């Protein structure tokens, strides 16, 4: 469900604001320490902007903190090519 929230954010806050539309690219890969998910979408991320509506990113951050402590990571940043990059890392859980 977290991936769905991130895709919705890419479309709502990025692609839908561009008159000619845009692109969304999703890359998922396993690493030795966990799952890496990267989303790249057309647009610009403004970390200073107040959320227009919803709580998707805040809830995602809180859910990751509850489940994985500081081991999981969720970050957003701009690239040089007018693209927003969202990176999510979910660590492998150790079986006791």
N, C-alpha and C positions, 0 to 999 in steps of 0.2 A: 504493500500500500504506500510505502514511502516513495517508491519510484514513481507511482502515479501522481503523487503530490508534486514531485519535482518536475515531471513532464508538464503538468498543468501550469506550473509557474513559468516554465520556459515559454509556453504558448501565450498565457495571459499577460505576463509582464514584459515579454520580449517580442515575439513574432507578431502578435495581434496589433502591436503599435506601429508596425511598418506597413505602409499602404500597399506596397508590392508583395508583401508576404516575406517569408524568410525560410530558414533551414533549421532543422533539429537533427542532431547526430547523437546517438547513444552508444557508448562503448562499455562493455562489461567484461571483466577478466578476473581470474583467480590468481592470487599471489600466494606465496608460501604462508603468509601470515593472515590472509583474509581475502575478502571480495572488494574489488575496486570498480566503481561505477563512475563514468564521466559522461556528462551531458554538455554539448556545445550547441548554443542557439544564437540566432541572429538577434542583435539588440545591444543594449548598454545597461549595465548594472550600476545603480547608484546606491551605495551603502548608507548614505545619509538620508535617503527618502523614507518617509513614514509609510508603513503598509497601507495600501488603499482599502483592502478588506481582507478578511480571513486571517488565519493563524498558521498556515501551512509550514513555513520555515521554522517558526518558533516551536511548534509542536514537534517537528522533526528533530530539532536540536535537543529538546527535552527528552524525547523518546530514546534517542541514542545515548544520552547521558544516563538515563535510568537503566538501560539494558547493558551498556558496555563501559560505563564510567568514562574516563578520559581516553580510552583506547580507540573509540570510533571517531571519525572526523567527517564534517560536512563543511564545505567552503564554497564561496562564490567569488569570482573575479572576472575582470575584463581582459580580453586579449587585445593585441594591437589591431586586429582585423574586424572591429565592430562586432565581436562575438563574446558572449557570456559563457564562462566555463564553470560548471558546477561539478565538484568532486565529492564523492561519498566513499568512505572506506569503512567497511564492517569487518571487524576482526573475527577470526575463527574462535569459537568458544571451546574451551578445554573441557573435556569430559572427565569428571572426578571419579 
